[in-house]
Amino acid sequence: MADTAATATPDSVAQNEDGYRRRDFINIAAVSAAGVGGAAVLLPLISQMAPSKDVLAESTTEIDVSAIEPGQAIKAVFRKQPLFVRRLTPQEIAAADAVDAGSLRDPQTLAERTKEGHLDMLVTMGVCTHLGCVPLGAAEGEVRGEFGGYFCPCHGSHYDTAARIRKGPAPSNLLVPDYEFTSDTTILVG
């Protein structure tokens, strides 16, 4: 018995019957407490970065386009910016298609700016790409510029019927936001 006590080490004495030491339990408990504490600190920090309910509500806009006649446009609001929805006439579609896209500053065809099967429905942001003014041409009687589309009165940018930049300081076409037709008469923007 004296030999057994003399050969016993402090580690073997501290082990219980399952082979675990008290120190292992304390380490596991400390790491678990630190993990729970870290999660308790990080969750509020991460959740406060999420968008608020009013921002989420403005993330999409649904527009009924059934009342828009050919040649008419409506103004809507999408993410606190103006949105133009225009139903093109066959003459406006022909005028847009007659332009060689390669000759444009920002080359795009009308088909690239509209959805398949809805070539007559043009949806663009109503913000000039030069300095952010709101172009004219969406409302009845407004100046539409030299190319029959939109005209920015701030610095004289002219857009054609496909809302492509044709003249003036604007560097690119009016932006086409992400949108889809949820039905033949309804557009979901965003």
Backbone bond lengths (Angstrom), bond angles and torsions (degrees), N, CA, C in turn:
res aa  C-N    CA-C-N  psi(-1)  N-CA   C-N-CA  omega(-1)  CA-C   N-CA-C  phi
1 M - - - 1.428 - - 1.506 109.90 -
2 A 1.315 116.11 -33.72 1.453 119.23 178.03 1.505 109.90 -67.75
3 D 1.353 116.78 -33.03 1.461 119.09 178.74 1.516 111.17 -68.03
4 T 1.306 118.18 -36.15 1.457 120.94 -179.62 1.505 110.49 -67.56
5 A 1.309 117.55 -41.18 1.458 120.87 -179.98 1.506 110.18 -69.64
6 A 1.323 116.78 -33.36 1.458 119.00 -178.74 1.519 110.87 -73.25
7 T 1.334 118.28 -29.55 1.459 120.34 -179.05 1.522 112.45 -90.33
8 A 1.307 119.11 -7.82 1.469 121.70 -179.74 1.522 109.39 -71.77
9 T 1.339 115.64 136.53 1.468 121.65 177.82 1.514 108.35 -101.75
10 P 1.321 117.56 162.92 1.465 118.84 178.74 1.521 112.14 -61.29
11 D 1.358 117.76 -33.23 1.465 119.87 179.60 1.520 111.58 -66.70
12 S 1.313 116.06 -42.09 1.460 118.26 -177.50 1.517 110.76 -70.38
13 V 1.324 117.91 -28.42 1.454 121.07 178.03 1.533 109.82 -72.45
14 A 1.346 117.53 -35.54 1.458 121.21 -176.16 1.525 112.10 -77.73
15 Q 1.333 118.08 -14.34 1.457 119.41 -179.49 1.521 110.51 -76.27
16 N 1.363 113.69 142.78 1.457 117.18 175.02 1.520 108.79 -93.50
17 E 1.305 116.90 -170.90 1.453 120.24 -174.46 1.521 112.82 -66.24
18 D 1.369 119.92 -26.97 1.462 122.48 -178.44 1.525 112.29 -84.27
19 G 1.274 118.37 -5.14 1.451 121.18 178.12 1.526 113.08 94.05
20 Y 1.311 119.55 5.58 1.459 122.13 178.95 1.514 110.13 -99.76
21 R 1.308 115.84 146.51 1.449 120.42 176.42 1.520 109.15 -97.55
22 R 1.305 117.18 158.05 1.459 121.29 175.83 1.516 111.27 -59.50
23 R 1.300 116.03 -35.84 1.456 121.04 -178.77 1.533 110.59 -62.79
24 D 1.345 118.54 -36.74 1.469 121.67 177.27 1.524 110.61 -62.00
25 F 1.313 117.05 -42.96 1.462 120.61 178.95 1.530 111.12 -62.41
26 I 1.312 116.86 -42.83 1.470 120.72 -179.76 1.527 110.24 -64.66
27 N 1.339 117.41 -39.98 1.467 120.75 177.84 1.530 111.22 -63.34
28 I 1.302 116.83 -45.61 1.471 121.00 179.86 1.517 110.31 -63.59
29 A 1.318 117.45 -43.06 1.467 120.96 179.11 1.527 111.04 -64.04
30 A 1.309 118.22 -40.42 1.470 121.37 -179.34 1.524 111.04 -67.17
31 V 1.336 117.85 -43.51 1.468 121.23 178.88 1.525 110.14 -65.21
32 S 1.318 118.10 -40.15 1.470 121.69 178.16 1.520 110.98 -63.50
33 A 1.308 117.32 -43.53 1.472 120.79 178.87 1.521 110.69 -64.51
34 A 1.329 117.42 -39.58 1.463 120.54 177.89 1.525 110.74 -65.71
35 G 1.333 117.11 -38.36 1.473 120.81 178.19 1.513 111.65 -64.60
36 V 1.314 117.27 -44.98 1.463 121.48 178.39 1.526 110.20 -64.73
37 G 1.305 117.59 -41.47 1.464 121.06 177.98 1.520 111.88 -64.36
38 G 1.340 116.33 -41.97 1.469 120.26 177.62 1.516 111.77 -62.93
39 A 1.326 117.11 -41.82 1.468 120.72 177.95 1.525 110.50 -64.85
40 A 1.324 117.01 -39.53 1.461 120.54 179.57 1.527 111.49 -64.38
41 V 1.307 117.47 -30.33 1.471 121.01 177.91 1.524 110.60 -81.82
42 L 1.330 118.38 -41.16 1.464 121.38 -174.47 1.523 113.87 -75.50
43 L 1.320 119.17 -35.67 1.463 120.72 -177.74 1.524 113.16 -57.85
44 P 1.327 121.12 -49.14 1.470 119.05 177.32 1.534 112.75 -63.93
45 L 1.326 117.25 -35.31 1.465 119.60 178.70 1.521 111.60 -65.11
46 I 1.314 116.66 -41.97 1.459 120.61 -179.75 1.522 110.60 -71.97
47 S 1.323 118.32 -42.67 1.466 120.43 -177.68 1.520 112.51 -67.57
48 Q 1.317 119.40 -27.33 1.460 120.05 178.32 1.521 111.81 -72.58
49 M 1.335 117.68 -14.92 1.462 121.13 177.03 1.525 112.47 -84.42
50 A 1.301 118.47 -10.54 1.457 121.80 179.14 1.528 109.83 -71.08
51 P 1.339 118.13 149.04 1.463 119.88 179.95 1.528 111.13 -66.44
52 S 1.320 114.92 147.53 1.462 119.86 -179.88 1.528 109.83 -75.36
53 K 1.329 116.52 170.09 1.462 121.20 -176.28 1.520 111.93 -63.76
54 D 1.337 118.07 -36.46 1.462 118.94 -179.84 1.527 111.22 -69.10
55 V 1.317 117.87 -32.18 1.461 120.95 176.57 1.526 110.18 -70.90
56 L 1.312 117.42 -41.79 1.458 120.76 177.14 1.523 111.32 -63.05
57 A 1.330 117.22 -35.63 1.459 120.58 179.31 1.520 111.08 -65.98
58 E 1.329 117.65 -30.55 1.457 121.28 -179.91 1.526 112.39 -90.47
59 S 1.303 118.41 2.36 1.459 120.41 -176.96 1.518 112.18 -71.81
60 T 1.318 118.15 -22.25 1.459 122.11 174.84 1.521 109.05 -135.54
61 T 1.315 114.89 152.99 1.462 121.35 176.97 1.519 107.81 -134.81
62 E 1.321 116.26 132.27 1.452 121.38 178.31 1.518 108.56 -104.74
63 I 1.328 116.59 130.54 1.457 121.69 -175.54 1.520 109.59 -126.67
64 D 1.335 115.55 130.60 1.460 121.89 174.87 1.525 107.63 -89.13
65 V 1.319 117.35 118.25 1.464 121.55 -176.46 1.524 112.35 -105.98
66 S 1.320 117.37 10.76 1.465 120.47 -175.79 1.526 112.70 -67.04
67 A 1.331 117.93 -27.71 1.461 120.51 -176.25 1.530 113.19 -89.67
68 I 1.327 118.13 -4.53 1.463 120.53 -178.76 1.523 108.74 -80.42
69 E 1.326 115.35 119.94 1.460 121.53 178.08 1.520 109.51 -85.76
70 P 1.341 118.25 157.39 1.469 119.99 176.00 1.537 110.70 -56.31
71 G 1.321 115.21 131.93 1.461 121.19 -177.90 1.516 113.43 92.96
72 Q 1.319 118.18 -9.25 1.456 122.18 179.56 1.524 110.91 -99.97
73 A 1.325 113.84 159.13 1.458 120.77 176.34 1.520 108.46 -139.04
74 I 1.307 115.81 155.72 1.460 120.90 174.04 1.518 108.43 -125.49
75 K 1.314 114.31 156.44 1.464 120.77 174.10 1.518 107.31 -108.79
76 A 1.304 115.84 137.17 1.459 122.21 175.56 1.522 106.75 -133.20
77 V 1.317 116.13 179.96 1.463 121.14 178.18 1.523 108.18 -121.40
78 F 1.330 115.14 130.60 1.457 121.76 177.12 1.517 107.63 -134.99
79 R 1.327 116.23 118.08 1.467 122.91 -178.17 1.528 111.44 52.85
80 K 1.324 115.02 45.21 1.463 124.38 176.52 1.526 112.99 64.17
81 Q 1.326 117.38 22.26 1.455 122.13 176.04 1.525 108.85 -128.46
82 P 1.346 116.99 152.24 1.465 118.64 179.63 1.527 111.84 -68.66
83 L 1.306 114.58 146.07 1.460 123.13 179.41 1.520 107.02 -128.63
84 F 1.326 117.56 130.22 1.462 122.36 178.33 1.522 108.96 -106.00
85 V 1.331 115.63 130.04 1.458 121.95 174.35 1.523 106.31 -122.49
86 R 1.309 116.31 117.44 1.463 121.49 -174.25 1.518 110.25 -126.37
87 R 1.346 115.18 132.56 1.473 120.77 173.51 1.524 106.16 -96.06
88 L 1.317 115.53 114.64 1.452 121.35 -176.37 1.527 111.50 -79.40
89 T 1.326 115.60 145.07 1.463 121.17 173.79 1.522 108.43 -80.87
90 P 1.325 118.27 163.31 1.469 119.59 175.51 1.535 112.23 -58.14
91 Q 1.340 117.47 -32.95 1.463 120.80 178.24 1.534 110.84 -68.43
92 E 1.340 117.42 -39.47 1.467 120.59 178.33 1.527 111.30 -67.87
93 I 1.323 116.83 -37.15 1.465 121.15 176.85 1.530 109.59 -64.71
94 A 1.348 116.28 -43.54 1.467 120.47 179.50 1.526 110.66 -64.46
95 A 1.343 117.36 -39.80 1.467 120.80 179.22 1.528 110.64 -64.80
96 A 1.325 116.88 -39.32 1.471 120.39 179.11 1.523 110.96 -69.26
97 D 1.330 117.14 -39.57 1.462 120.78 -179.58 1.521 112.60 -72.47
98 A 1.335 117.15 -23.69 1.465 121.05 -178.72 1.526 112.45 -73.25
99 V 1.315 117.88 -17.56 1.460 121.98 -178.59 1.526 109.93 -82.48
100 D 1.328 116.18 131.19 1.466 121.08 175.95 1.525 107.74 -71.79
101 A 1.311 117.28 114.43 1.468 121.36 -176.92 1.524 111.60 -60.15
102 G 1.313 118.22 -29.36 1.456 121.43 -180.00 1.516 113.17 -67.33
103 S 1.321 116.98 -20.36 1.463 120.11 -179.62 1.527 112.62 -87.06
104 L 1.310 117.84 -3.58 1.461 121.60 -176.38 1.528 111.43 -87.75
105 R 1.309 115.53 154.37 1.475 121.98 177.55 1.525 110.56 -62.70
106 D 1.322 115.73 -42.12 1.467 122.30 177.87 1.528 105.97 -121.64
107 P 1.338 117.61 87.66 1.466 120.37 -169.80 1.525 114.00 -68.87
108 Q 1.327 114.08 116.16 1.467 122.25 173.59 1.517 108.20 -150.44
109 T 1.312 116.48 143.45 1.459 120.20 174.82 1.530 108.62 -89.26
110 L 1.323 115.29 165.74 1.459 119.38 176.70 1.528 110.25 -62.46
111 A 1.314 117.14 -37.38 1.474 120.89 179.79 1.525 111.25 -63.00
112 E 1.329 118.31 -32.17 1.465 121.41 178.09 1.525 111.67 -74.30
113 R 1.324 117.21 -19.94 1.460 121.76 -176.45 1.528 112.65 -99.89
114 T 1.324 117.50 -3.62 1.465 121.71 179.37 1.524 108.86 -126.47
115 K 1.320 115.83 172.55 1.471 120.80 178.67 1.525 109.59 -91.27
116 E 1.313 115.46 147.98 1.456 121.00 179.35 1.530 110.25 -59.25
117 G 1.311 115.42 132.72 1.459 121.16 -178.73 1.519 113.34 85.69
118 H 1.326 117.14 -6.64 1.470 122.12 179.87 1.529 109.08 -132.67
119 L 1.328 115.95 50.76 1.461 121.40 -177.79 1.522 111.98 -63.20
120 D 1.331 115.99 -23.48 1.471 120.02 -177.78 1.528 113.31 -84.22
121 M 1.326 118.98 -6.28 1.461 122.05 -176.28 1.527 110.23 -110.73
122 L 1.346 115.90 109.41 1.463 121.80 -178.18 1.524 108.87 -106.59
123 V 1.322 116.69 123.79 1.461 123.05 -179.88 1.523 107.46 -117.90
124 T 1.339 116.99 119.01 1.464 121.25 179.87 1.517 109.92 -138.62
125 M 1.313 115.07 157.93 1.460 120.32 171.45 1.526 106.96 -74.12
126 G 1.321 117.06 140.60 1.452 122.05 -179.13 1.507 112.35 -91.09
127 V 1.336 116.57 49.64 1.455 122.18 -178.05 1.524 107.92 -131.04
128 C 1.328 116.31 120.28 1.461 121.23 178.63 1.528 109.11 -62.14
129 T 1.310 115.40 137.91 1.463 120.01 -176.71 1.525 112.38 -80.04
130 H 1.331 117.98 0.34 1.460 120.42 177.93 1.522 109.89 -81.58
131 L 1.337 116.72 -69.70 1.465 119.44 -179.25 1.527 113.33 -131.39
132 G 1.318 117.31 14.65 1.457 120.19 172.63 1.507 116.68 88.27
133 C 1.322 119.33 15.73 1.464 121.14 175.47 1.527 109.11 -73.34
134 V 1.327 116.39 166.50 1.458 121.47 177.77 1.527 108.25 -97.56
135 P 1.325 117.72 116.18 1.459 120.46 -179.92 1.524 112.27 -68.38
136 L 1.323 115.02 155.81 1.463 122.23 174.53 1.521 108.46 -90.85
137 G 1.320 115.82 160.97 1.454 121.11 175.30 1.505 114.28 124.88
138 A 1.316 117.56 -8.77 1.466 119.75 -179.17 1.529 111.30 -87.91
139 A 1.323 117.27 -26.96 1.466 119.91 -178.24 1.524 110.46 -98.19
140 E 1.300 115.14 159.74 1.471 122.24 178.89 1.520 110.22 -60.53
141 G 1.326 116.52 129.20 1.457 121.70 175.53 1.516 115.59 84.15
142 E 1.317 118.49 -2.24 1.462 120.46 178.74 1.532 110.42 -77.50
143 V 1.317 115.67 153.10 1.457 121.84 177.27 1.519 108.92 -65.97
144 R 1.334 115.93 130.81 1.464 120.20 -178.37 1.523 112.67 -106.96
145 G 1.299 118.30 3.09 1.457 120.81 177.63 1.517 112.65 82.27
146 E 1.311 115.72 179.48 1.463 122.45 -175.31 1.523 113.57 -67.56
147 F 1.317 118.74 -20.70 1.456 121.43 -173.44 1.529 112.82 -112.07
148 G 1.334 117.13 10.83 1.459 122.09 173.55 1.509 116.17 76.07
149 G 1.315 118.56 12.92 1.458 120.75 -178.87 1.512 111.81 -107.05
150 Y 1.309 116.02 -93.06 1.457 122.16 -179.35 1.531 108.66 -132.68
151 F 1.331 115.59 154.07 1.456 121.81 179.57 1.519 108.27 -133.97
152 C 1.333 116.87 126.59 1.462 120.92 177.91 1.527 108.05 -93.56
153 P 1.320 118.41 114.42 1.461 120.87 -176.20 1.533 113.71 -74.45
154 C 1.314 118.18 -14.22 1.467 120.23 -177.45 1.524 112.22 -67.23
155 H 1.339 116.86 -49.21 1.462 119.90 -175.73 1.522 112.69 -135.12
156 G 1.327 117.62 8.97 1.460 121.09 170.88 1.512 116.81 84.01
157 S 1.310 119.25 30.00 1.465 120.23 175.96 1.529 109.00 -79.61
158 H 1.335 115.45 135.64 1.461 122.43 179.22 1.523 108.85 -113.32
159 Y 1.329 116.22 130.76 1.462 122.64 178.68 1.521 108.11 -116.29
160 D 1.341 117.62 147.80 1.455 120.26 179.67 1.530 111.06 -87.31
161 T 1.334 116.29 -170.36 1.469 120.58 -175.71 1.519 112.96 -66.21
162 A 1.323 118.17 -17.48 1.470 122.27 175.87 1.521 111.19 -97.68
163 A 1.348 117.48 12.50 1.474 124.58 179.73 1.522 111.64 61.63
164 R 1.333 116.36 33.24 1.467 121.88 176.66 1.524 108.54 -97.61
165 I 1.316 117.34 140.50 1.458 121.39 -179.75 1.525 109.05 -67.64
166 R 1.332 115.19 130.77 1.459 120.31 -179.83 1.524 112.32 -122.16
167 K 1.356 116.76 -29.32 1.461 119.81 -176.49 1.524 107.92 -155.79
168 G 1.321 116.81 143.04 1.452 120.39 177.59 1.514 112.08 111.24
169 P 1.331 116.28 -177.55 1.473 120.21 -173.00 1.527 116.04 -80.97
170 A 1.316 119.23 -9.12 1.475 120.10 -177.98 1.528 109.87 -61.26
171 P 1.324 118.73 132.34 1.467 121.23 -176.11 1.527 114.42 -80.47
172 S 1.333 117.38 -21.68 1.464 118.79 -175.45 1.523 111.05 -147.64
173 N 1.323 115.13 171.71 1.463 122.97 179.50 1.526 110.24 -65.86
174 L 1.340 115.20 161.65 1.459 118.49 172.09 1.528 107.95 -61.44
175 L 1.302 116.64 137.87 1.460 123.00 -174.90 1.516 111.26 -68.39
176 V 1.317 116.12 133.45 1.465 122.04 173.01 1.525 106.53 -97.72
177 P 1.345 118.09 113.67 1.469 119.65 -179.44 1.527 111.18 -73.87
178 D 1.319 116.26 167.13 1.460 120.19 173.11 1.520 108.31 -68.35
179 Y 1.317 116.40 126.94 1.464 120.20 177.68 1.517 108.84 -153.61
180 E 1.308 114.79 164.20 1.457 120.75 177.25 1.511 109.37 -149.20
181 F 1.314 116.13 153.07 1.454 121.84 175.37 1.520 107.83 -85.78
182 T 1.317 116.87 116.89 1.461 120.07 176.36 1.525 110.29 -85.02
183 S 1.333 116.60 -20.92 1.450 123.93 171.72 1.533 106.32 -153.41
184 D 1.323 117.61 -178.22 1.470 118.75 178.90 1.518 112.53 -68.69
185 T 1.323 117.36 -17.42 1.463 120.37 -176.57 1.519 113.98 -118.36
186 T 1.318 118.61 2.89 1.456 122.05 -176.27 1.519 111.20 -129.70
187 I 1.351 114.73 133.66 1.462 120.85 177.54 1.521 108.03 -116.44
188 L 1.312 116.82 136.24 1.462 122.54 173.70 1.513 107.10 -109.80
189 V 1.341 116.11 113.50 1.457 121.84 -178.79 1.523 108.48 -98.74
190 G 1.318 116.57 132.89 1.456 121.11 178.03 1.488 114.49 112.01
